[in-house]
Amino acid sequence: MMATEPASLESLQVLHHSSDYIVVDKHWDIRIDSKMWYEKLTVQEQLRHSFPELADPSTYFGFRFCHQLDFSTSGALCVALNKAAAGQAYHCFKDRTVTKAYLSLVRGWVKEETQTLDFSIGKNSSEGKTHMMCIEGTEGCENPKPSQTELTVLEYGLYDGDPVTKVLLQPLTGRTHQLRVHCSAIGHPIVGDFTYSSGADVTPYRMMLHAHLLHIPLEPQPLLVFAGDPFLTTVDPKWLPQRPFRTLSGTVEMLLERRAEDNRKKKEEEREMVRTVEQRRKGSRQHRTEEESEEQRTLCREWLSEWAGD
């Protein structure tokens, strides 16, 4: 099947398969799962079609999805195949030790080569926009929460004649629509993002956002999966690279090294905290022992004094 064609029940692409996990390359414009009886084409149904023996009847959807991807987003999606594996992955996501990176084409030429997008994101309560998120300060923005995304420029080019930039996006937090909202907030909405272009960007065949990298630091063996690069001229001739800035492989390698160092420091800080707590507990026990010993000596002296006077 061509990458620009719509998804089908048989078009599931598997990137990794073990006894504990299966990672698929989710197609664009397809839901992960659905409670609606009329939605027959979901990743859930693709998995059930290709791997009926892996479906778990004790779960609502038959499969334990470790994380989420938007309907319009393609790329690496991890599914746990048993309860223990799901629990281990859950703790990695909860502790924010998972590394994810997305490829995207955004409108315009991004001037800053690397930048941290730091905009708190909340739910948009404005009429007609309740399905959207928004940055703090936007009218109708409710309960905004801190959100950060690292953006790295990879390449400048044209899409269907218009200037665009190919970027790598690393979400440091996990808010709904975070990457889409952050890119829109700096004036560079994602190509094909109908929702955050106010319905104007309708020409591209898809939204150009793809989960390229997924690294889950599982024990004893980490899970590292790459979902390729769909934004190539061989896939979509409307994308014409003009000025490469840095390679995808080199950028990802540096990202993983930096992330590994951050996780190492975090573990060392946690170990240091444990040592500090243990030392405090030990000191407290020793202090109580000394107090008890002094009390015992006092009682002993009193007893000896009384005994000597008899």
C-alpha positions as CSV (number, residue, x, y, z in Angstrom):
1,M,0.0,0.0,0.0
2,M,1.3,3.5,-0.9
3,A,1.9,5.7,2.2
4,T,-0.5,8.4,0.8
5,E,-3.4,5.9,0.6
6,P,-6.0,5.7,3.4
7,A,-5.8,3.0,6.0
8,S,-7.4,-0.4,5.7
9,L,-8.0,-3.3,8.0
10,E,-5.1,-5.2,6.5
11,S,-2.6,-2.3,6.4
12,L,-1.2,-2.7,9.9
13,Q,2.6,-2.2,9.9
14,V,4.5,-3.9,12.8
15,L,7.7,-2.3,14.0
16,H,8.4,-4.6,17.0
17,H,6.9,-7.8,18.3
18,S,7.9,-9.7,21.5
19,S,6.1,-11.7,24.1
20,D,5.4,-8.5,26.1
21,Y,4.9,-5.8,23.6
22,I,3.9,-5.0,20.0
23,V,4.7,-1.7,18.5
24,V,2.9,-0.6,15.3
25,D,3.3,2.2,12.9
26,K,-0.1,3.8,13.2
27,H,-1.6,5.1,10.0
28,W,-2.7,8.8,9.8
29,D,-6.4,9.6,10.2
30,I,-7.3,6.5,12.1
31,R,-8.4,6.2,15.8
32,I,-6.6,3.9,18.2
33,D,-9.9,2.6,19.6
34,S,-13.5,3.6,19.7
35,K,-16.7,3.0,21.7
36,M,-18.8,3.8,18.6
37,W,-20.3,0.7,17.0
38,Y,-20.1,2.3,13.5
39,E,-16.4,2.9,13.6
40,K,-15.0,-0.3,12.2
41,L,-11.5,0.9,11.2
42,T,-9.3,1.5,14.3
43,V,-5.9,0.2,15.4
44,Q,-7.8,-2.0,17.8
45,E,-9.6,-3.7,15.0
46,Q,-6.5,-3.9,12.8
47,L,-4.7,-5.7,15.7
48,R,-7.7,-8.0,16.2
49,H,-7.7,-8.8,12.5
50,S,-4.0,-9.5,12.2
51,F,-3.4,-11.0,15.7
52,P,-6.7,-12.4,17.0
53,E,-4.8,-14.7,19.5
54,L,-3.4,-11.6,21.2
55,A,-6.7,-10.0,22.1
56,D,-7.5,-10.1,25.9
57,P,-11.2,-10.4,26.6
58,S,-10.6,-9.1,30.2
59,T,-9.9,-5.6,28.8
60,Y,-12.5,-3.2,27.3
61,F,-10.9,-2.8,23.9
62,G,-9.0,-6.2,23.8
63,F,-5.6,-4.5,23.9
64,R,-3.6,-2.5,26.4
65,F,-2.4,0.7,24.7
66,C,0.5,2.1,26.6
67,H,0.0,5.7,25.4
68,Q,-2.0,7.7,22.9
69,L,-1.6,9.3,19.4
70,D,-4.1,11.8,17.9
71,F,-6.4,10.6,15.2
72,S,-4.4,12.6,12.6
73,T,-0.9,11.6,13.9
74,S,0.9,8.6,12.5
75,G,3.9,6.7,13.9
76,A,5.1,4.4,16.7
77,L,2.4,3.2,19.0
78,C,3.2,0.7,21.8
79,V,0.7,-2.0,23.0
80,A,1.4,-4.2,26.1
81,L,0.4,-7.9,25.7
82,N,0.0,-8.7,29.3
83,K,-0.8,-7.0,32.6
84,A,2.7,-7.1,34.0
85,A,4.2,-5.5,30.8
86,A,1.5,-2.8,30.9
87,G,2.3,-2.0,34.5
88,Q,6.0,-1.7,33.8
89,A,5.4,0.6,30.8
90,Y,2.9,2.6,32.8
91,H,5.5,3.4,35.5
92,C,8.0,4.6,32.8
93,F,5.4,7.0,31.4
94,K,4.3,8.1,34.8
95,D,7.9,8.8,35.9
96,R,8.5,10.7,32.6
97,T,11.5,8.5,31.7
98,V,10.1,7.7,28.2
99,T,11.6,9.5,25.2
100,K,9.4,10.4,22.3
101,A,10.3,12.5,19.2
102,Y,8.1,13.5,16.3
103,L,8.8,14.5,12.8
104,S,6.8,17.4,11.3
105,L,6.5,19.8,8.5
106,V,5.4,23.2,9.7
107,R,4.3,26.3,7.8
108,G,7.0,29.0,7.1
109,W,10.7,29.0,7.7
110,V,11.5,28.7,11.4
111,K,14.3,31.1,12.2
112,E,15.6,29.7,15.6
113,E,17.4,26.5,14.9
114,T,16.7,25.1,18.3
115,Q,14.3,26.4,20.9
116,T,12.2,25.4,23.8
117,L,8.5,26.1,23.4
118,D,7.2,26.9,26.9
119,F,3.5,27.7,26.8
120,S,1.0,26.5,29.4
121,I,-1.9,24.6,27.8
122,G,-5.5,24.5,28.8
123,K,-8.9,23.5,27.4
124,N,-10.6,26.1,25.2
125,S,-14.1,26.8,26.5
126,S,-15.0,29.3,23.8
127,E,-18.1,28.6,21.8
128,G,-17.4,26.4,18.8
129,K,-13.9,25.6,20.1
130,T,-14.5,23.2,23.0
131,H,-12.8,20.4,21.0
132,M,-9.6,22.4,21.0
133,M,-6.8,23.3,23.4
134,C,-5.2,26.7,23.8
135,I,-2.2,28.5,25.4
136,E,-2.5,30.4,28.6
137,G,-3.8,34.0,28.0
138,T,-6.1,32.9,25.2
139,E,-9.7,34.0,25.8
140,G,-11.7,31.0,27.2
141,C,-8.5,29.1,28.2
142,E,-9.4,27.0,31.3
143,N,-7.0,25.3,33.8
144,P,-3.7,25.8,31.8
145,K,-0.9,23.5,32.9
146,P,2.9,23.9,32.3
147,S,3.9,22.4,28.9
148,Q,7.3,22.3,27.2
149,T,8.4,21.1,23.8
150,E,11.9,21.0,22.3
151,L,12.0,22.0,18.6
152,T,15.0,21.3,16.3
153,V,15.2,22.5,12.7
154,L,16.2,19.7,10.3
155,E,15.6,21.1,6.8
156,Y,14.0,24.0,4.9
157,G,12.0,23.5,1.8
158,L,8.7,24.0,0.0
159,Y,5.4,22.1,0.2
160,D,3.2,22.6,-2.9
161,G,5.2,25.8,-3.5
162,D,4.8,27.3,0.0
163,P,7.8,27.6,2.4
164,V,7.9,25.0,5.2
165,T,10.4,23.7,7.7
166,K,11.0,20.1,8.6
167,V,11.5,19.8,12.4
168,L,12.0,17.3,15.1
169,L,9.7,17.9,18.1
170,Q,10.4,16.4,21.5
171,P,7.5,16.8,24.0
172,L,8.8,17.2,27.6
173,T,5.3,17.1,28.9
174,G,2.2,15.2,27.7
175,R,-0.7,17.6,27.2
176,T,-3.5,17.0,24.7
177,H,-2.6,18.4,21.3
178,Q,0.6,19.8,22.8
179,L,2.8,19.8,19.7
180,R,0.0,21.2,17.5
181,V,-0.8,24.0,19.9
182,H,2.8,24.9,20.5
183,C,3.7,25.1,16.8
184,S,0.6,27.2,16.1
185,A,1.5,29.4,19.1
186,I,4.9,30.4,17.5
187,G,3.2,31.1,14.1
188,H,4.3,27.9,12.4
189,P,1.2,25.6,12.4
190,I,1.7,22.0,11.3
191,V,1.1,21.5,7.6
192,G,-2.4,20.0,7.1
193,D,-3.6,20.8,10.6
194,F,-7.2,21.7,9.9
195,T,-8.1,22.3,13.5
196,Y,-5.3,24.7,14.5
197,S,-5.3,26.6,11.2
198,S,-8.9,27.7,11.8
199,G,-10.0,25.3,9.1
200,A,-7.9,26.9,6.4
201,D,-5.2,24.2,5.8
202,V,-7.2,21.6,3.8
203,T,-5.0,21.0,0.7
204,P,-2.5,18.4,2.1
205,Y,-3.7,14.8,2.1
206,R,-2.8,14.5,5.8
207,M,-1.6,16.3,8.8
208,M,2.3,16.2,8.7
209,L,3.0,15.0,12.2
210,H,4.6,11.6,12.8
211,A,5.8,9.8,15.9
212,H,9.3,8.8,14.7
213,L,11.0,7.7,17.9
214,L,9.9,5.8,21.0
215,H,12.2,4.8,23.8
216,I,10.9,3.1,26.9
217,P,13.6,2.3,29.5
218,L,12.2,-1.1,30.5
219,E,14.1,-3.5,32.7
220,P,16.1,-5.5,31.9
221,Q,15.9,-4.6,28.2
222,P,14.9,-1.1,27.0
223,L,12.5,-0.8,24.1
224,L,13.8,1.4,21.3
225,V,11.8,1.8,18.1
226,F,12.0,4.0,15.0
227,A,9.1,4.5,12.7
228,G,10.9,5.9,9.7
229,D,10.4,9.2,7.9
230,P,7.2,9.6,5.8
231,F,8.1,13.2,4.8
232,L,10.2,12.4,1.8
233,T,9.9,13.5,-1.8
234,T,9.7,9.8,-2.8
235,V,6.5,9.6,-0.7
236,D,5.0,13.0,-1.4
237,P,6.4,14.8,-4.4
238,K,4.8,18.1,-3.2
239,W,7.6,18.2,-0.5
240,L,10.7,19.7,-2.0
241,P,13.7,20.0,0.3
242,Q,15.9,23.0,-0.4
243,R,18.4,23.5,2.4
244,P,19.3,20.7,4.7
245,F,20.4,21.9,8.1
246,R,21.2,18.8,10.2
247,T,20.7,15.1,9.7
248,L,17.8,13.2,11.4
249,S,20.0,10.4,12.5
250,G,22.6,12.7,14.1
251,T,19.9,14.7,15.8
252,V,18.2,11.7,17.2
253,E,21.5,10.2,18.4
254,M,22.3,13.4,20.3
255,L,18.8,13.5,21.8
256,L,19.1,9.9,23.1
257,E,22.5,10.6,24.6
258,R,21.2,13.7,26.3
259,R,18.1,11.9,27.6
260,A,20.2,9.0,28.9
261,E,22.4,11.4,30.8
262,D,19.3,13.1,32.3
263,N,17.9,9.8,33.4
264,R,21.3,8.8,34.9
265,K,21.4,12.0,36.9
266,K,17.8,11.6,38.0
267,K,18.5,8.0,39.3
268,E,21.6,9.3,41.1
269,E,19.6,12.0,42.7
270,E,17.0,9.4,43.8
271,R,19.7,7.2,45.2
272,E,21.2,10.1,47.1
273,M,17.7,11.0,48.6
274,V,17.4,7.3,49.7
275,R,20.8,7.5,51.4
276,T,20.0,10.8,53.1
277,V,16.7,9.4,54.5
278,E,18.5,6.2,55.7
279,Q,21.2,8.3,57.4
280,R,18.5,10.4,59.1
281,R,16.7,7.3,60.3
282,K,19.9,5.8,61.5
283,G,20.8,9.0,63.4
284,S,17.4,9.1,64.9
285,R,17.7,5.5,66.1
286,Q,21.2,6.2,67.5
287,H,19.9,9.3,69.3
288,R,17.0,7.3,70.9
289,T,19.5,4.6,72.0
290,E,21.8,7.2,73.6
291,E,18.8,8.7,75.5
292,E,17.7,5.3,76.7
293,S,21.2,4.4,77.8
294,E,21.6,7.6,79.8
295,E,18.2,6.9,81.4
296,Q,19.2,3.4,82.2
297,R,22.5,4.6,83.8
298,T,20.6,7.1,86.0
299,L,18.2,4.4,87.2
300,C,21.1,2.1,87.9
301,R,22.9,4.8,90.0
302,E,19.7,5.4,92.0
303,W,19.3,1.7,92.6
304,L,22.9,1.3,93.7
305,S,22.6,4.3,96.0
306,E,19.5,2.8,97.6
307,W,21.2,-0.6,97.9
308,A,24.3,0.9,99.5
309,G,22.2,2.6,102.2
310,D,20.5,-0.6,103.4
